[in-house]
Amino acid sequence: MSAPSDPAAAAATVIPPTAADVDAAAARLAGVALRTPLVTSPVLDDRVGARVVLKAETLQRTGSFKFRGAYNKIAAIPPERRAAGVVAFSSGNHAQGVAAAARLLGMPATIVMPADAPASKRARTAALGAEVVLYDRVRESREEIAGGIAAARGATLVPPYDDPMIIAGQGTVGREIVEDLAAQGFAPDIVLVNASGGGLTAGIALAVTARVPAARIVTAEPDGFDDHARSLDSGRRERNAQAAGSICDALLAPTPGEITFAVNHRLGVAGVTASDEEVGRAVAFAFHELKLVVEPGGAVGLAALLAGRVDVAGKVVAVVLSGGNVDADLFARLIG
């Protein structure tokens, strides 16, 4: 099935962000977001036949890249509107990013989360001071619930991905990849990005292609939830047939965002997938070989790389490890 919107329709309603917006976000985030390291591994390089760097957003505030976009968006809210707070909807990582950003800025936050989100993510969101409202991701609309709360309270809605300020904030990941690789005398040939709604991909695509036009940006998604791969192939927004059923709980958005897809389609992004079994092996590889804790949704790009889904021979490849918030029981099973 296809969503009714297309890249042209999205561009007509909202002005998409640019690489300059990513630069502005970098200035806003300076000294607040962490500049996460590029991790390398001779074992990984030898295994895939490429020079690989792993952007460890697992070490970012709240354990994922989501803090970047959340803070960029919330910090731009005018002072007179801050007392009403912010409302967001998320399976966990955006929830924590919004809660942390709002807390830093002294604002109340309400987060609409699926009832089947990992208990650890729900607990951490509440611990950051946010009010958590649970919903059934199969039967209820998180957008409608969050929109109703925001309207009733006069609060600012902070979307998880389909917003120019969110996209620009996430794009600082790509900006740092290019800058830190350049300091080592390299430029990325391929950047593998885990995709849900597409905000991280769009931001990275803007930042990277502005500096390295020949670089390829590739989304990585779990099998059965490959709406980006199919959408980028067909040229229109496609929808997943199911709402749940993968260990990659952070990557289960039903369809690419309008703005994110417009950006990604225009910049020639392509997509690949990995199975849950391959993702599990990637989580284990990251732990045993790299000593990193990566959640399943944060390891899909690494899984696709290890499974040979992308031709990387002789290339410089950057893989974004987008999050590390995983339940201890699931993690123990995966690294077993």
Secondary structure, DSSP 4 states (H G I P E B T S, - for coil): -B-S--HHHHHHHSPPP-HHHHHHHHHHHTTTS----EE--HHHHHHHTSEEEEEEGGGSGGGBTHHHHHHHHHHTS-GGGGGG-EEEE-SSHHHHHHHHHHHHTT--EEEEEETTS-HHHHHHHHHTT-EEEEE-TTTS-HHHHHHHHHHHHTPEE--SSSSHHHHHHHHHHHHHHHHHHHTTT---SEEEEE-SSSHHHHHHHHHHHHH-TT-EEEEEEETT--HHHHHHHHTS-B--S-S--SS-GGG--SS--HHHHHHHHHTT-EEEEE-HHHHHHHHHHHHHHH-----GGGSHHHHHHHTT-S--TT-EEEEEE-B----HHHHHHHH-
